[in-house]
Amino acid sequence: MTTSPEPLRSLSIVIPAYNEEARLPATLDRVLAWLERQQLEFRELIVVDDGSSDRTAAVAESRGGVRLLRNPGNRGKGYAVRHGMLEAYGEWVLYSDADLSAPIEDATILYKAAAESGAQIAIGSRALDRSLVSVHQSSFREWSGRAFNVIMRAVTGLKFRDTQCGFKLYRRDAAKTVFSRQKLDGFSFDVEDLYLAKEAGLEAIEVPVRWANVEGTKVSMGQGIKSFADLLTIRFGK
C-alpha cells in the first residue's frame, strides 16, 4: 500500500517581469486568488522587475500580497529568475512567466509529481503531451525550439524534451544549490540550471502541463541565436 505524499503547505511564486504593465494586473489577480484557495501555511508572490521602463513596478506595488524585487537595470530573464528564487522563503518555489501561458493551477500537478517521485525539481513540459497545447506558437518558433532541444540534448547530455517552458518548481534547498551557481543571465539559463542540478546530484522530472501561447515574446532573433552558443558555455565552461 502506497502512502499519499504530504500536501503542499509552503509555496513561493516568482514572476519575472519586464515591461509587463498591461498584462500583469490580470496575472496577479489570478495568482493571488489561486493562492487564497490553497490550504497553505505559508504563501508569497514575488514579482521581480527587470528594469522596466513602464509601470510594471507600480502595478506590483499596488497589489496587496505582492512582494516586489527590483533588478539593477535590465539584466535579463535569467538574472530576474535567479534573483527571485534566491530571495524566496517557501519550502517550494515556483517560477512562472508573467503571461501565465502555463496556468497557475497546474502548479499542483508539478508538486504532486515531485512529491510522489521524491524529486527535488519538477519542470513543466509542452513536449511530453502536445495535446495539452491549446494555442501554438508560430511554426518557425516551434521548429526552432525543437531544433534547440535536439542540439541541447546532444551537447549537454540532458534528456529533457522541453527545457524552455517557463513553469518550474524547485524545493527551496535545491533552488539555493542551483541558482547560487547560475552564471547566465539570458534565456539559456533554464538549461544551465538543469545541468547544474544534474551535477549536484539533484533529481529533476519533466511533467506535462497545459499551455496556451500568448503573443508578446521578449526573445529577439539575436537572443535566440545566442542561446545555441550558450550551450557550449554550459557544457564546457567559459
C-alpha positions in Angstrom: 0.0 0.0 0.0 1.5 3.3 -1.1 1.2 6.4 1.2 -0.1 9.7 -0.1 2.5 12.4 -0.3 2.4 15.3 2.1 0.1 18.1 0.9 1.7 21.3 -0.2 2.0 23.6 2.8 4.5 26.3 1.9 4.9 27.9 -1.5 6.6 31.0 -3.1 5.8 32.0 -6.6 8.3 34.1 -8.5 7.3 36.0 -11.6 10.0 37.8 -13.6 8.6 40.9 -15.3 9.9 43.3 -17.9 7.5 45.9 -19.3 4.5 43.8 -18.2 2.3 46.8 -17.2 -0.5 45.7 -19.5 -1.0 42.1 -18.6 0.4 42.0 -15.1 -2.8 43.2 -13.3 -4.8 40.2 -14.5 -2.0 37.8 -13.8 -1.5 39.0 -10.3 -5.2 38.9 -9.6 -5.4 35.3 -10.8 -2.4 34.1 -8.9 -3.4 35.8 -5.7 -6.9 34.3 -5.9 -5.5 30.8 -6.6 -3.1 31.1 -3.6 -6.0 32.1 -1.4 -7.9 28.9 -2.3 -4.9 26.7 -1.3 -4.6 25.3 2.2 -1.1 26.8 2.7 0.6 27.6 6.0 2.9 30.0 4.1 2.4 31.7 0.8 4.1 34.5 -1.1 4.0 36.0 -4.5 7.2 37.7 -5.7 7.4 40.0 -8.8 11.0 40.7 -10.0 11.0 43.9 -12.0 13.8 43.6 -14.6 14.5 47.3 -15.1 11.1 48.0 -16.8 10.6 51.4 -18.5 6.8 51.2 -17.9 4.7 51.0 -14.7 5.4 47.3 -14.0 6.8 48.0 -10.6 4.0 50.4 -9.7 1.4 47.7 -10.7 3.1 45.2 -8.4 3.4 47.6 -5.5 -0.3 48.5 -5.8 -1.4 44.9 -5.1 -1.6 43.7 -1.6 0.1 40.4 -1.0 2.8 41.0 -3.6 6.5 41.3 -2.8 8.4 43.4 -5.3 12.1 42.9 -6.0 14.0 45.3 -8.4 16.9 44.3 -10.5 19.7 46.9 -11.0 18.6 47.7 -14.5 17.5 45.4 -17.3 19.7 42.4 -16.7 17.8 39.6 -18.4 15.2 36.9 -17.6 17.9 34.6 -16.1 19.1 37.2 -13.7 15.5 38.1 -12.7 14.5 34.5 -12.0 17.7 33.9 -10.1 17.1 37.0 -8.0 13.6 35.9 -7.1 14.4 32.2 -6.4 17.3 33.1 -4.1 15.1 35.5 -2.1 12.1 33.2 -1.7 11.2 31.8 1.7 8.7 29.0 0.8 9.6 25.3 1.2 8.8 25.0 -2.5 9.4 27.8 -5.1 7.7 28.0 -8.4 8.7 30.4 -11.2 6.1 31.3 -13.8 6.1 33.5 -16.8 4.1 36.7 -16.4 1.8 35.7 -19.3 0.6 32.5 -17.5 0.9 30.5 -20.7 1.0 27.6 -18.3 -2.0 28.1 -16.0 -1.1 28.7 -12.3 -3.5 25.9 -11.4 -1.1 23.3 -12.8 1.4 24.1 -10.0 -0.3 21.4 -8.0 0.4 18.9 -10.8 4.1 19.7 -10.6 4.1 19.4 -6.8 2.2 16.1 -6.9 4.7 14.6 -9.4 7.7 15.8 -7.4 6.3 14.6 -4.1 5.3 11.2 -5.4 8.7 10.6 -7.1 10.8 12.2 -4.4 12.3 14.6 -7.0 13.5 18.0 -5.8 12.7 19.7 -9.1 9.6 19.4 -11.4 9.6 21.2 -14.8 6.6 21.9 -16.9 6.8 20.4 -20.4 4.9 21.2 -23.6 6.6 18.3 -25.4 5.5 15.3 -23.5 1.8 15.7 -24.4 1.3 18.1 -27.2 -2.5 17.6 -27.0 -2.3 19.9 -23.9 -1.1 22.8 -26.0 -4.3 24.7 -26.9 -2.7 27.7 -28.6 0.5 27.1 -30.6 3.4 29.4 -31.3 4.3 30.2 -34.9 5.6 27.3 -37.0 9.0 29.0 -37.1 9.3 29.3 -33.3 8.0 25.7 -32.7 10.5 24.2 -35.1 13.4 26.3 -33.9 12.5 25.2 -30.4 12.6 21.6 -31.4 16.0 22.2 -33.1 17.3 23.8 -30.0 16.2 20.8 -27.9 17.9 18.3 -30.2 21.2 20.3 -30.1 20.8 20.9 -26.3 20.5 17.1 -25.7 23.5 16.3 -27.8 25.7 19.0 -26.3 24.7 18.7 -22.6 23.6 15.1 -22.3 20.4 16.2 -20.6 17.3 14.1 -21.6 14.5 16.6 -21.2 12.3 17.2 -24.2 11.4 20.8 -23.2 13.7 22.9 -21.1 12.3 26.3 -22.1 8.8 26.2 -20.6 8.6 29.0 -18.1 6.9 27.0 -15.4 9.3 25.1 -13.0 9.0 24.1 -9.3 12.0 23.7 -7.0 12.3 22.6 -3.4 13.9 25.5 -1.7 17.2 23.8 -0.8 17.5 22.7 -4.4 16.8 26.2 -5.6 19.5 27.6 -3.4 22.0 25.0 -4.6 21.3 25.6 -8.3 20.6 29.3 -8.5 23.6 30.3 -6.4 25.8 28.7 -9.1 23.9 30.0 -12.2 26.0 32.3 -14.3 23.9 33.0 -17.4 21.5 35.9 -17.4 19.8 35.3 -20.7 17.3 32.9 -22.0 19.5 29.8 -21.8 19.5 29.9 -18.0 16.9 27.1 -17.9 19.4 24.6 -19.5 22.2 25.8 -17.2 20.1 25.3 -14.1 19.1 21.8 -15.1 22.7 21.0 -15.9 23.8 22.3 -12.5 21.1 20.3 -10.9 22.4 17.1 -12.5 26.0 17.9 -11.5 24.8 18.4 -7.9 23.0 15.0 -7.8 19.5 16.5 -7.7 16.6 14.7 -9.3 14.6 16.7 -11.8 11.5 15.3 -13.5 9.6 16.5 -16.6 5.8 16.8 -16.2 3.3 17.6 -19.0 1.3 20.8 -18.3 -1.4 22.7 -20.2 0.0 25.6 -22.3 -1.5 28.3 -24.4 0.8 30.6 -26.3 0.4 34.3 -25.5 1.8 36.8 -28.1 4.4 39.3 -27.0 7.6 37.3 -26.6 10.6 39.2 -25.4 13.1 36.8 -27.2 14.8 38.6 -30.1 16.3 36.8 -33.1 19.8 37.7 -31.7 19.0 36.3 -28.3 17.7 33.1 -29.9 20.9 32.6 -31.8 23.0 33.3 -28.7 21.1 30.5 -26.9 22.7 28.0 -29.2 26.2 29.3 -28.4 25.4 29.3 -24.7 25.0 25.5 -24.8 28.8 25.3 -25.4 29.4 27.6 -22.4 27.1 25.4 -20.2 28.9 22.2 -21.2 32.5 23.3 -21.5 32.6 26.4 -19.4 33.7 30.0 -20.2 
